[in-house]
């Protein structure tokens, strides 16, 4: 099988392919190079989301490492949160706190349905929770004020959920979250403030010009 270009080859006669003509066993060039052309438009390291913070915003290394450890995030996930926070009006640090704390896996952990954020992410990914009655399996899903997180009835007897719920303590629940352990529900009543977030109280969270 021979690959030829569909455009004029510059040769005429003696069976040379011309514009608009090709032999039965010829394959057009354009589809064969489609993948390569797409890779040129999206180089390696650029596809799949931003890797760098938006211009004019950055986090010091110490704060970045603390946030990644406490929320169990990859660098790309933290950058995405910073990009979203920088695009919102108001204080960038407060916006970033909301982007991090309103994640479904973070609120599941705050509500006491999981002992760690990593465990919460595992439970969310395995369809353990619903949001306003609909199944959500994306740990990065952002909960809006007024939305209700609930453990699915058929999952409420699972060992992981039972053990985590048994250690529920009302004093540990932040003020922006209303938890009803007997119903296995948690409601985000309002947007969290940075000083109210347990994992961010000791982090300066300085969003400085880069």
N, C-alpha and C positions, 0 to 999 in steps of 0.2 A: 504494500500500500504506500502511496506517495503523497506527501503533504505539499500543497502548493498554495500560493496566495491568489485570492480571487481577483486582485487588481491586475492591470496589464504588466506583463513581465518584460516588455521591451523587445521581445523576439517575435517575429512573424514567420509563418510557414513551417514546413517540416514537422507538423504536429505539435508545435509549441502552443501552450494555452494562452488564450487572449481574454480580454475583459468580458465577463459574463459567461464564459465557457469553461468547462472542466470535464475531465474524463470521468467515467463511471467509478473508477477506483480511486479518484482523488478525494482528499478530505479538506474542507475549507480551513484556512489558517486561523481565522478569528476565534472560533470556539476553543481551539486547542490552546490558545494563548490567553484565554479569559482569566484563568486563575493567576497566571503570572502578572497580568496587568492589574488585577485587584491587589496583589501583594505590593506592587509598586505604589499604588495609591495609599495603602495602609501599611507602612513599613513595620517590621518586627519591633515590638516594644511600644507601639502606639495604639495598636488595635486593642479593643476590650475596655477602654476607659482611661482616664487621665492618670499619669504617674507623678506629675508634679503639681504643687499647689498653685493657685492662681497668682498672677503677678501682683505684688504688693502685699501678700499675706504669707506668713510662715509661722511655724511653731518651733521653739527651741528644742534641741535634741532631747534634753532630759524630760520635758513635758510630753513630747511625742512618744517616747518609750513608755512612760507611765500610762498614758491613755491607751496605747495599743495593748499593754499587758492587762489593764483592768477591764477592758471591753473585748479582749481576745480578738483583735482586729489585725488584718494584714495592712501593709503600708498603703496599698491601693484603696482599700476601704476607707481608711482615715483621710486620704486625699480627697476622695469623693465627698465625704462629709464636710470637709473644709471648703470645697468648691461650692457646695450648696449653701453653706453658711455665709460665704462671702457674697453670694448673689442675692441675699435677702436684706431688706432694710433693717436698720438698727445696729446694735453692738454685735460685732462678729463673734466675740467670745460667748455671748449669751446664745446666739444662733447655733454655734457649734455644740454647746451643751445640749440644746434641744435636739439637734440632729443625732447625737449619740444616745441620749437617754430615751428618746421616743422610738427607738428600734424595738421591734417585737421581742427579740431575745433578751434585751436589757430589762424590759418591763416584766417579762415572765420571771426573771431572776429576782427583781425587786418585790414582786408579789408573793414570793416564797414558793412558787411552783417548781423551782429548780434550785439546787444548792450552789451552782456556779453558772457563769454565762456560757461556758462551753457546754455544760449539760443542757442548758436552756436551748441553745442552738440545735443540739441533737434532737430534742423533743419537738421543736418547731418543725424541723426538716422532716420528721416522721408523722406529720399531720396529727399532732396531739391537741392542737388548739384551734379555736374558731374566733373570728373577729366579727362581731355583729351577726353571728350565725353562719358566716361563711368560712370554709376551711382555708387557712393560710399556711403555707409551708416555706415561706421566705423569711429567714431570720432578720433581714435588713428592712422588712416592711415597716414603714413609719406609721405609728398609731396617732390618730388625731384626737383632740379633746372630745370626750363624750363617747368614744368607742369602747366597747366592752370585750374583754378577752375572757374566754371560758375554755376550760378543759372539756373536751368532748366526753359525753356521758360514758361511752364504752371504754374510755381511757382513764377514767377516774380511779379505777381499782389497780392500775399498773403500779408495780413496786416503786419505781422511781418517783412517780407523782405522789404516792402515799407517804413515802419517807420525807420528801421535801415539804409537803403540806403539814406533816406532823410537827415540824420544827418552826411553824409559823409563829411570829411574835409581832404583835401590833405595833410595838415601839420601833421596830425596824422598818416599817413601811413609810416611805416618804410622803409628805403632805399632799402631793399632787396625784396620789394613787389611792383609790378606794377599793379595798379587798374584802371579799366575803368568802372566807375559807369554807364555810358550810355548803356554799353553792359553787365553789371552784370558779369564781369570777373575779375579775379585776377591771376597774374602770379608770381611765385617765380623765381626771376631772378638769385639768387645765394644763397649760404648757409648763414644764419644769423650769425653775430658775437655777442658775449655776450653783449658788451657795446651798441649795437644797439637795443637790445630787450627792449621795454618799461618796461616790468614787471621785468626785471633782472638788470636794471641799479643800483638800490639801494640795491641789494642783493649781498653780498660778494661772494657767491657761492664757498666756500672753500671745495674742495674735498680732504680731509685729510686722511692719513693712519689710519686704524681702528684697 
